[in-house]
């Protein structure tokens, strides 16, 4: 599996609107591609320089699913995002292949 992490620095003046857009428009559009099994939207805490920072993490079903997303879906979704937010939301993308995953319940045995 692939964990696709996007860290976004958002202008404080539009952070509330940006969050609404992400939850109600962008994230549902990404999930509707069928390439990801779930997501997490997190606020990054720490020293902030003139904005708020968030991380969106999507877990792809497989490396092939992620690659299809990257070639067939991501360009249009990223273009729409940039058209709406421009320089008010700057994104940095990281691809993390999952080597192993588990749960607290598995470790309790």
Secondary structure, 3 states (H helix, E strand, C coil): CEEEEEEEEEEHHHHHHHHHHHHHHHHHHHHCCCCEEEEEEEEECCCCCCEEEEEEEEEECCHHHHHHHHHHHHHHHHHHHHHHHHHHEEEEEEEEECCCCCCHHHHCC
